């Protein structure tokens, strides 16, 4: 990432996944240019967090959302859920037309990461299964969390 006017160049390298580079770029630019900014520290995509994430997903799918929430609340110290991994699994289930499982996984993501993206994904799962009222609520929440989310805005227009 280059900021030509400021004569600043950021170079990021990874021997792991680059899924979170956009978020990291955003955070780094805020750190550089906003003196009073408190950065969000990204969650490490490491084996410990991946294993924990996969176990929570399996619990949600096999035993339900409440069991997943309970297990998540008892997470070991310095262990975190990976939002992008949960989201990816939700879309994998959605593509397999496992709507109920996908919704549970996306609901877990919304519980752990109440972000615009998480609610947008949940809305897509509801919409894919014909749940227009639930989809509408999810997209409204997504838009509330990020008023610049054009996808949610466009879908809400079509749902009216």
CORTATA-V615998 format. One line per field, one symbol per residue. ss: DSSP state (H for helix, E for strand, - for the rest). burial: + if it has 16 or more other ideal C-beta (glycine too) atoms within 10 Angstrom, else -. Layout:
ss=???
burial=???
//
This chain:
ss=-EEHHH-EE-----------HHHHHHHHHHHHH-------------HHHHHHHHHHHHHHHHH-HHHHHHHHH---------HHHHHHHHHHHHH---HHHHHHHHHHHHHH---HHHHHHHHHHHHH---HHHHHHHHHHHHHH----HHHHHHHHHH-
burial=------------------++---+--+---------------+-+---+--++--++-+++---+--++-++-------++++++++-++--++---++-+++++++++++++-+++++++++++++-+-+--+++-++-+++-++--+-++--++----
//
